[in-house]
Amino acid sequence: ALNALEQGANRDRTGYLSLQTARIAFEVGDGARAERYAADAAEKNKSPDAYLLWLAVLRGLQKNQAASNTLTTAKALFPNDPRFQQLP
């Protein structure tokens, strides 16, 4: 299933399939794939959910500086979303 999602994500311009691919990859413990597709989803989709997943993946991989940078970007993009304001 992950491979099928990945193939679709590579052709999807909306970022929706990248978001789903990242979620599944994160759940099965494929951190590198999750990070790649979460970043792609955030870039294409520009949604709070895509950024939240990307943050979770980065923090799960202990990429603290990248997570901090991503959180700063998310706070600027979504200033009214309380989920980002609550994150340290």
Secondary structure, DSSP 8 states (H G I E B T S, - for coil): -HHHHHHHHTT-SSSHHHHHHHHHHHHTT-HHHHHHHHHHHHHHH--HHHHHHHHHHHHHTT-HHHHHHHHHHHHHH-TT-HHHHH--
